[in-house]
Amino acid sequence: MAQAPEAWQRMLPYAVTAMCVLTLMPVTIAVLTNDYKAGGGWAGALGVAQTLPLLLAVTRPVPAWGMVLVADVVGAAVLTQADRVAGHAWPWTPMVIIGYLVLMACLGLRESIRTLVGVWLATGVAGALLSAFQPDGATNTVALLFVLAGVVLALTGALRGLGDARQEIAEQESISEAERSRRTLLEERARIARELHDVVAHHMSVITVQADSAPYRLPGMAEPVREEFAAIASSARESLGEMRRLLTVLRGDEANGAVRTPQPGLGRLQQLVEATVRAGQPVELALAAGAAGAAPPAVDLSAYRIVQEALANVVRHAPGAPTRVSVTFDEEELLVLVVNGPARDAVVAVETSGTGHGLVGMRERVRLTGGTLDTGPLPDGGFRVAARMPINTAPEEPS
């Protein structure tokens, strides 16, 4: 309970042991004095020695057990000389048994199985040795304490094992969740890299074609210039080959079944919105004139994917909610805004080509282009996704 969230829960074990001490100490002194007729000094000393170490049992149960066992053995030896030991419990008095069981509970909740077995066996050995000096007429309580101590140790040890198992399960679940999040992020980054490869490969192919055709398009070119264009074309082809090998690594087993289609952009937003509307999701699109050709290919692709993922999230989490998609731009940045209201009714999910990673993928795409992403719920129960991506500014190097 040391890790309990509330202060009173953390203090509860101390309060319980303190109540045991305050209860057992005066009762022990009174019983030893009145029933066993032990001397007042011995009764007081034994009452303190047998109960006060219980306060230490919460944090240091093994040292507390050692002190209590020594005090109990000394008390049994003192009681052999008491005037009225006959007819009473010996060597363990009722108060000793109660205090000892409280101590066993503290041990069982904190110590290992090996320690608990050792404590239990030591208790039996101490009782067996004392039985050799049993006074006449005394009621032997060695077996009683031995059995009760074993039961308490077994029960509390099982509870401790159950608590440890639950804690380990919770820790493993936390680790698994962190690993899943990391794997999701890495998968999304790999998917984005595969998509951007197509954009970059297109540009490299254009460079290769232009460099190869330059001598034919520009007659009368000097020989050094021809050689320079030939070198540019050769380097472009080598770079394109390296990029294709890199793409093969990124795709892995998916390379054989990959669908080789052009990457979408803002020019296909209207088709995406129309498909969503046909499935029963009310969506309005406001696409600024010229936005489809204003952004670089990487930003154009990222903007489309952000809208695609946002609409997929609306279908999954807010079916039937009225949704508005807005794409505007100026000389510096492209703004993508997707806002939906609260869910109203169920519709059939239409978006099956999304990544399934939701906001993780959006953040990675915006970070890649050097932009910013703002997401969050609305006061009326809807949700807002706003992405700003620079058009003419190169993205910052990722950290």
Secondary structure, DSSP 8 states (H G I E B T S, - for coil): -TT-SSHHHHHHHHHHHHHHHHHHHHHHHHHHHHTS---HHHHHHHHHHHHGGGGGTTT-HHHHHHHHHHHHHHHHHHHTT-TT-TTSEESS-HHHHHHHHHHHHHHHHHS-HHHHHHHHHHHHHHHHHHHTT--TT-EE-HHHHHHHHHHHHHHHHHHHHHHHHHHHHHHHHHHHHHHHHHHHHHHHHHHHHHHHHHHHHHHHHHHHHHHHHHHHHSTT--HHHHHHHHHHHHHHHHHHHHHHHHHHHHHGGGGTT--------GGGHHHHHHHHHHTT--EEEEE-TTHHHHS-HHHHHHHHHHHHHHHHHHHHHSTT--EEEEEEE-SSEEEEEEEE----S-------SS-S-THHHHHHHHHHHT-EEEEEE-TTS-EEEEEEEESSS------
